[in-house]
Amino acid sequence: MITVNRRHRLEWRAGLTVREVLRVMRYTYTHLVVRVNGEVVEDKRYDTYHIPDESDVRVIHLIAGG
């Protein structure tokens, strides 16, 4: 199991990537910051970054206003 944003639990599987978690959680915003166990994952690595079992994943939506 992994935890997403401290409240959602997702079943872990081998090869689980950041991109897959974003798809399953239906995060569609273009400007996101993703951290896995405290490490910021760059968007260019979303397809290749494998999330370990029991990870703490944080997804933050960047919103600008003025």
Gaussian input, Z-matrix of N, CA and C with variables (Angstrom, degrees):
# hf/3-21g

backbone

0 1
 N
 C     1     B1
 C     2     B2     1     A1
 N     3     B3     2     A2     1     D1
 C     4     B4     3     A3     2     D2
 C     5     B5     4     A4     3     D3
 N     6     B6     5     A5     4     D4
 C     7     B7     6     A6     5     D5
 C     8     B8     7     A7     6     D6
 N     9     B9     8     A8     7     D7
 C    10    B10     9     A9     8     D8
 C    11    B11    10    A10     9     D9
 N    12    B12    11    A11    10    D10
 C    13    B13    12    A12    11    D11
 C    14    B14    13    A13    12    D12
 N    15    B15    14    A14    13    D13
 C    16    B16    15    A15    14    D14
 C    17    B17    16    A16    15    D15
 N    18    B18    17    A17    16    D16
 C    19    B19    18    A18    17    D17
 C    20    B20    19    A19    18    D18
 N    21    B21    20    A20    19    D19
 C    22    B22    21    A21    20    D20
 C    23    B23    22    A22    21    D21
 N    24    B24    23    A23    22    D22
 C    25    B25    24    A24    23    D23
 C    26    B26    25    A25    24    D24
 N    27    B27    26    A26    25    D25
 C    28    B28    27    A27    26    D26
 C    29    B29    28    A28    27    D27
 N    30    B30    29    A29    28    D28
 C    31    B31    30    A30    29    D29
 C    32    B32    31    A31    30    D30
 N    33    B33    32    A32    31    D31
 C    34    B34    33    A33    32    D32
 C    35    B35    34    A34    33    D33
 N    36    B36    35    A35    34    D34
 C    37    B37    36    A36    35    D35
 C    38    B38    37    A37    36    D36
 N    39    B39    38    A38    37    D37
 C    40    B40    39    A39    38    D38
 C    41    B41    40    A40    39    D39
 N    42    B42    41    A41    40    D40
 C    43    B43    42    A42    41    D41
 C    44    B44    43    A43    42    D42
 N    45    B45    44    A44    43    D43
 C    46    B46    45    A45    44    D44
 C    47    B47    46    A46    45    D45
 N    48    B48    47    A47    46    D46
 C    49    B49    48    A48    47    D47
 C    50    B50    49    A49    48    D48
 N    51    B51    50    A50    49    D49
 C    52    B52    51    A51    50    D50
 C    53    B53    52    A52    51    D51
 N    54    B54    53    A53    52    D52
 C    55    B55    54    A54    53    D53
 C    56    B56    55    A55    54    D54
 N    57    B57    56    A56    55    D55
 C    58    B58    57    A57    56    D56
 C    59    B59    58    A58    57    D57
 N    60    B60    59    A59    58    D58
 C    61    B61    60    A60    59    D59
 C    62    B62    61    A61    60    D60
 N    63    B63    62    A62    61    D61
 C    64    B64    63    A63    62    D62
 C    65    B65    64    A64    63    D63
 N    66    B66    65    A65    64    D64
 C    67    B67    66    A66    65    D65
 C    68    B68    67    A67    66    D66
 N    69    B69    68    A68    67    D67
 C    70    B70    69    A69    68    D68
 C    71    B71    70    A70    69    D69
 N    72    B72    71    A71    70    D70
 C    73    B73    72    A72    71    D71
 C    74    B74    73    A73    72    D72
 N    75    B75    74    A74    73    D73
 C    76    B76    75    A75    74    D74
 C    77    B77    76    A76    75    D75
 N    78    B78    77    A77    76    D76
 C    79    B79    78    A78    77    D77
 C    80    B80    79    A79    78    D78
 N    81    B81    80    A80    79    D79
 C    82    B82    81    A81    80    D80
 C    83    B83    82    A82    81    D81
 N    84    B84    83    A83    82    D82
 C    85    B85    84    A84    83    D83
 C    86    B86    85    A85    84    D84
 N    87    B87    86    A86    85    D85
 C    88    B88    87    A87    86    D86
 C    89    B89    88    A88    87    D87
 N    90    B90    89    A89    88    D88
 C    91    B91    90    A90    89    D89
 C    92    B92    91    A91    90    D90
 N    93    B93    92    A92    91    D91
 C    94    B94    93    A93    92    D92
 C    95    B95    94    A94    93    D93
 N    96    B96    95    A95    94    D94
 C    97    B97    96    A96    95    D95
 C    98    B98    97    A97    96    D96
 N    99    B99    98    A98    97    D97
 C   100   B100    99    A99    98    D98
 C   101   B101   100   A100    99    D99
 N   102   B102   101   A101   100   D100
 C   103   B103   102   A102   101   D101
 C   104   B104   103   A103   102   D102
 N   105   B105   104   A104   103   D103
 C   106   B106   105   A105   104   D104
 C   107   B107   106   A106   105   D105
 N   108   B108   107   A107   106   D106
 C   109   B109   108   A108   107   D107
 C   110   B110   109   A109   108   D108
 N   111   B111   110   A110   109   D109
 C   112   B112   111   A111   110   D110
 C   113   B113   112   A112   111   D111
 N   114   B114   113   A113   112   D112
 C   115   B115   114   A114   113   D113
 C   116   B116   115   A115   114   D114
 N   117   B117   116   A116   115   D115
 C   118   B118   117   A117   116   D116
 C   119   B119   118   A118   117   D117
 N   120   B120   119   A119   118   D118
 C   121   B121   120   A120   119   D119
 C   122   B122   121   A121   120   D120
 N   123   B123   122   A122   121   D121
 C   124   B124   123   A123   122   D122
 C   125   B125   124   A124   123   D123
 N   126   B126   125   A125   124   D124
 C   127   B127   126   A126   125   D125
 C   128   B128   127   A127   126   D126
 N   129   B129   128   A128   127   D127
 C   130   B130   129   A129   128   D128
 C   131   B131   130   A130   129   D129
 N   132   B132   131   A131   130   D130
 C   133   B133   132   A132   131   D131
 C   134   B134   133   A133   132   D132
 N   135   B135   134   A134   133   D133
 C   136   B136   135   A135   134   D134
 C   137   B137   136   A136   135   D135
 N   138   B138   137   A137   136   D136
 C   139   B139   138   A138   137   D137
 C   140   B140   139   A139   138   D138
 N   141   B141   140   A140   139   D139
 C   142   B142   141   A141   140   D140
 C   143   B143   142   A142   141   D141
 N   144   B144   143   A143   142   D142
 C   145   B145   144   A144   143   D143
 C   146   B146   145   A145   144   D144
 N   147   B147   146   A146   145   D145
 C   148   B148   147   A147   146   D146
 C   149   B149   148   A148   147   D147
 N   150   B150   149   A149   148   D148
 C   151   B151   150   A150   149   D149
 C   152   B152   151   A151   150   D150
 N   153   B153   152   A152   151   D151
 C   154   B154   153   A153   152   D152
 C   155   B155   154   A154   153   D153
 N   156   B156   155   A155   154   D154
 C   157   B157   156   A156   155   D155
 C   158   B158   157   A157   156   D156
 N   159   B159   158   A158   157   D157
 C   160   B160   159   A159   158   D158
 C   161   B161   160   A160   159   D159
 N   162   B162   161   A161   160   D160
 C   163   B163   162   A162   161   D161
 C   164   B164   163   A163   162   D162
 N   165   B165   164   A164   163   D163
 C   166   B166   165   A165   164   D164
 C   167   B167   166   A166   165   D165
 N   168   B168   167   A167   166   D166
 C   169   B169   168   A168   167   D167
 C   170   B170   169   A169   168   D168
 N   171   B171   170   A170   169   D169
 C   172   B172   171   A171   170   D170
 C   173   B173   172   A172   171   D171
 N   174   B174   173   A173   172   D172
 C   175   B175   174   A174   173   D173
 C   176   B176   175   A175   174   D174
 N   177   B177   176   A176   175   D175
 C   178   B178   177   A177   176   D176
 C   179   B179   178   A178   177   D177
 N   180   B180   179   A179   178   D178
 C   181   B181   180   A180   179   D179
 C   182   B182   181   A181   180   D180
 N   183   B183   182   A182   181   D181
 C   184   B184   183   A183   182   D182
 C   185   B185   184   A184   183   D183
 N   186   B186   185   A185   184   D184
 C   187   B187   186   A186   185   D185
 C   188   B188   187   A187   186   D186
 N   189   B189   188   A188   187   D187
 C   190   B190   189   A189   188   D188
 C   191   B191   190   A190   189   D189
 N   192   B192   191   A191   190   D190
 C   193   B193   192   A192   191   D191
 C   194   B194   193   A193   192   D192
 N   195   B195   194   A194   193   D193
 C   196   B196   195   A195   194   D194
 C   197   B197   196   A196   195   D195

   B1=1.4467
   B2=1.5211
   B3=1.3316
   B4=1.4594
   B5=1.5228
   B6=1.3071
   B7=1.4600
   B8=1.5219
   B9=1.3355
   B10=1.4637
   B11=1.5212
   B12=1.3111
   B13=1.4639
   B14=1.5254
   B15=1.3143
   B16=1.4680
   B17=1.5171
   B18=1.3482
   B19=1.4583
   B20=1.5177
   B21=1.3093
   B22=1.4636
   B23=1.5220
   B24=1.3235
   B25=1.4613
   B26=1.5187
   B27=1.3173
   B28=1.4586
   B29=1.5190
   B30=1.3118
   B31=1.4611
   B32=1.5241
   B33=1.3237
   B34=1.4579
   B35=1.5143
   B36=1.3300
   B37=1.4636
   B38=1.5204
   B39=1.3010
   B40=1.4617
   B41=1.5239
   B42=1.3327
   B43=1.4591
   B44=1.5159
   B45=1.3235
   B46=1.4705
   B47=1.5286
   B48=1.3285
   B49=1.4652
   B50=1.5187
   B51=1.3149
   B52=1.4632
   B53=1.5247
   B54=1.3253
   B55=1.4702
   B56=1.5304
   B57=1.3353
   B58=1.4667
   B59=1.5275
   B60=1.3262
   B61=1.4675
   B62=1.5310
   B63=1.3226
   B64=1.4635
   B65=1.5222
   B66=1.3216
   B67=1.4662
   B68=1.5293
   B69=1.3073
   B70=1.4650
   B71=1.5242
   B72=1.3244
   B73=1.4719
   B74=1.5369
   B75=1.3226
   B76=1.4664
   B77=1.5246
   B78=1.3273
   B79=1.4629
   B80=1.5277
   B81=1.3203
   B82=1.4591
   B83=1.5277
   B84=1.3131
   B85=1.4587
   B86=1.5254
   B87=1.3172
   B88=1.4646
   B89=1.5241
   B90=1.3059
   B91=1.4645
   B92=1.5229
   B93=1.3220
   B94=1.4579
   B95=1.5205
   B96=1.3047
   B97=1.4535
   B98=1.5215
   B99=1.3208
   B100=1.4577
   B101=1.5233
   B102=1.3343
   B103=1.4632
   B104=1.5208
   B105=1.3086
   B106=1.4596
   B107=1.5164
   B108=1.3207
   B109=1.4696
   B110=1.5216
   B111=1.3218
   B112=1.4559
   B113=1.5122
   B114=1.3154
   B115=1.4679
   B116=1.5231
   B117=1.3294
   B118=1.4622
   B119=1.5226
   B120=1.3401
   B121=1.4569
   B122=1.5264
   B123=1.3245
   B124=1.4630
   B125=1.5192
   B126=1.3272
   B127=1.4646
   B128=1.5175
   B129=1.3096
   B130=1.4677
   B131=1.5363
   B132=1.3315
   B133=1.4664
   B134=1.5293
   B135=1.3363
   B136=1.4647
   B137=1.5274
   B138=1.3300
   B139=1.4652
   B140=1.5238
   B141=1.3147
   B142=1.4645
   B143=1.5255
   B144=1.3300
   B145=1.4648
   B146=1.5277
   B147=1.3225
   B148=1.4568
   B149=1.5273
   B150=1.3076
   B151=1.4625
   B152=1.5297
   B153=1.3372
   B154=1.4615
   B155=1.5385
   B156=1.3242
   B157=1.4585
   B158=1.5278
   B159=1.3088
   B160=1.4706
   B161=1.5238
   B162=1.3157
   B163=1.4676
   B164=1.5182
   B165=1.3213
   B166=1.4593
   B167=1.5256
   B168=1.3331
   B169=1.4599
   B170=1.5219
   B171=1.3046
   B172=1.4721
   B173=1.5221
   B174=1.3184
   B175=1.4572
   B176=1.5130
   B177=1.3293
   B178=1.4706
   B179=1.5102
   B180=1.3241
   B181=1.4634
   B182=1.5222
   B183=1.3245
   B184=1.4641
   B185=1.5288
   B186=1.3053
   B187=1.4678
   B188=1.5018
   B189=1.3216
   B190=1.4724
   B191=1.5168
   B192=1.2765
   B193=1.4634
   B194=1.5115
   B195=1.2562
   B196=1.4590
   B197=1.4873
   A1=110.11
   A2=115.09
   A3=120.55
   A4=107.39
   A5=115.74
   A6=121.36
   A7=108.31
   A8=116.15
   A9=121.84
   A10=108.02
   A11=115.60
   A12=123.31
   A13=113.33
   A14=115.22
   A15=123.82
   A16=115.51
   A17=119.72
   A18=118.02
   A19=114.48
   A20=118.33
   A21=120.91
   A22=109.13
   A23=115.87
   A24=121.11
   A25=108.01
   A26=115.80
   A27=121.82
   A28=109.56
   A29=114.98
   A30=120.89
   A31=109.12
   A32=116.41
   A33=121.20
   A34=109.37
   A35=116.43
   A36=122.42
   A37=107.60
   A38=115.89
   A39=120.78
   A40=109.23
   A41=116.12
   A42=120.97
   A43=114.64
   A44=118.03
   A45=121.40
   A46=109.72
   A47=116.61
   A48=121.33
   A49=111.27
   A50=115.04
   A51=120.93
   A52=109.82
   A53=117.45
   A54=121.21
   A55=111.00
   A56=116.90
   A57=121.06
   A58=111.09
   A59=117.27
   A60=120.59
   A61=110.00
   A62=117.33
   A63=120.38
   A64=110.86
   A65=117.29
   A66=120.99
   A67=110.99
   A68=116.91
   A69=121.28
   A70=110.91
   A71=116.60
   A72=121.05
   A73=112.10
   A74=116.35
   A75=122.76
   A76=113.34
   A77=115.72
   A78=120.60
   A79=107.45
   A80=116.68
   A81=120.65
   A82=113.26
   A83=117.78
   A84=120.15
   A85=110.10
   A86=115.81
   A87=119.19
   A88=112.73
   A89=117.52
   A90=120.85
   A91=109.51
   A92=114.95
   A93=121.80
   A94=109.81
   A95=115.10
   A96=121.53
   A97=105.39
   A98=116.40
   A99=121.66
   A100=108.49
   A101=114.51
   A102=120.57
   A103=108.10
   A104=116.09
   A105=122.08
   A106=106.85
   A107=115.00
   A108=121.08
   A109=111.71
   A110=116.09
   A111=122.12
   A112=115.04
   A113=118.37
   A114=122.15
   A115=110.09
   A116=116.31
   A117=120.73
   A118=108.81
   A119=115.30
   A120=121.47
   A121=107.73
   A122=116.87
   A123=121.16
   A124=109.84
   A125=116.51
   A126=120.53
   A127=113.32
   A128=118.70
   A129=120.63
   A130=111.64
   A131=117.67
   A132=122.11
   A133=113.08
   A134=118.55
   A135=121.47
   A136=112.63
   A137=117.50
   A138=120.83
   A139=113.39
   A140=117.75
   A141=120.53
   A142=114.03
   A143=118.07
   A144=120.90
   A145=108.97
   A146=116.65
   A147=122.10
   A148=109.90
   A149=115.90
   A150=122.33
   A151=109.07
   A152=117.45
   A153=120.03
   A154=111.41
   A155=115.55
   A156=120.88
   A157=109.71
   A158=116.00
   A159=124.05
   A160=113.35
   A161=117.50
   A162=121.37
   A163=112.14
   A164=113.67
   A165=123.17
   A166=106.30
   A167=116.77
   A168=122.59
   A169=108.26
   A170=115.63
   A171=121.01
   A172=108.63
   A173=116.69
   A174=122.50
   A175=106.85
   A176=115.63
   A177=121.72
   A178=108.10
   A179=115.93
   A180=122.20
   A181=107.80
   A182=116.73
   A183=120.68
   A184=108.03
   A185=115.22
   A186=121.27
   A187=108.11
   A188=115.81
   A189=121.11
   A190=108.76
   A191=114.69
   A192=120.09
   A193=109.32
   A194=114.08
   A195=115.12
   A196=111.77
   D1=145.99
   D2=170.71
   D3=-122.95
   D4=157.86
   D5=177.84
   D6=-111.66
   D7=133.18
   D8=178.99
   D9=-116.06
   D10=121.90
   D11=178.85
   D12=52.73
   D13=38.31
   D14=174.09
   D15=63.37
   D16=1.85
   D17=-176.82
   D18=-134.89
   D19=-17.39
   D20=-179.40
   D21=-109.16
   D22=135.79
   D23=177.11
   D24=-112.02
   D25=129.83
   D26=178.36
   D27=-119.99
   D28=142.85
   D29=176.23
   D30=-65.80
   D31=131.33
   D32=178.63
   D33=-87.31
   D34=148.98
   D35=171.56
   D36=-145.93
   D37=155.21
   D38=179.24
   D39=-60.14
   D40=136.03
   D41=178.54
   D42=85.15
   D43=5.04
   D44=179.77
   D45=-62.15
   D46=125.45
   D47=-178.44
   D48=-109.03
   D49=165.96
   D50=175.43
   D51=-58.98
   D52=-43.87
   D53=-178.99
   D54=-57.60
   D55=-41.59
   D56=179.88
   D57=-65.00
   D58=-41.92
   D59=177.89
   D60=-62.13
   D61=-44.00
   D62=178.83
   D63=-61.57
   D64=-38.80
   D65=179.09
   D66=-67.49
   D67=-47.37
   D68=-179.19
   D69=-62.27
   D70=-39.84
   D71=-178.82
   D72=-81.91
   D73=-4.75
   D74=178.54
   D75=62.49
   D76=37.91
   D77=173.75
   D78=-83.33
   D79=115.41
   D80=-174.73
   D81=-116.16
   D82=-3.89
   D83=178.89
   D84=-62.31
   D85=145.18
   D86=-178.68
   D87=-82.08
   D88=-22.34
   D89=-177.94
   D90=-111.46
   D91=99.05
   D92=-178.98
   D93=-128.50
   D94=152.40
   D95=167.68
   D96=-117.53
   D97=127.13
   D98=-179.47
   D99=-118.55
   D100=129.98
   D101=175.05
   D102=-121.54
   D103=136.75
   D104=174.95
   D105=-120.84
   D106=114.53
   D107=-177.18
   D108=52.66
   D109=40.03
   D110=176.30
   D111=88.10
   D112=-10.26
   D113=-179.62
   D114=-94.51
   D115=125.25
   D116=176.80
   D117=-71.92
   D118=130.91
   D119=179.19
   D120=-106.21
   D121=120.91
   D122=179.64
   D123=-68.73
   D124=146.10
   D125=-176.73
   D126=-58.52
   D127=-29.21
   D128=179.21
   D129=-69.58
   D130=-11.77
   D131=179.41
   D132=-103.97
   D133=1.85
   D134=-176.68
   D135=-56.88
   D136=-36.46
   D137=-177.84
   D138=-78.97
   D139=-18.48
   D140=-174.08
   D141=-116.76
   D142=-11.39
   D143=-178.35
   D144=-80.28
   D145=114.07
   D146=-179.32
   D147=-89.42
   D148=127.12
   D149=-177.21
   D150=-87.51
   D151=125.04
   D152=178.46
   D153=-71.68
   D154=156.23
   D155=175.18
   D156=-60.27
   D157=148.63
   D158=179.69
   D159=66.62
   D160=23.78
   D161=-179.09
   D162=-79.64
   D163=154.42
   D164=172.48
   D165=-104.55
   D166=110.89
   D167=-178.23
   D168=-107.54
   D169=129.79
   D170=176.98
   D171=-119.16
   D172=130.38
   D173=177.61
   D174=-120.80
   D175=121.62
   D176=-177.48
   D177=-118.27
   D178=126.89
   D179=177.39
   D180=-85.23
   D181=127.71
   D182=176.66
   D183=-90.10
   D184=123.06
   D185=-178.49
   D186=-126.01
   D187=132.07
   D188=178.71
   D189=-111.92
   D190=150.19
   D191=177.46
   D192=-151.55
   D193=174.26
   D194=-179.43
   D195=-162.82

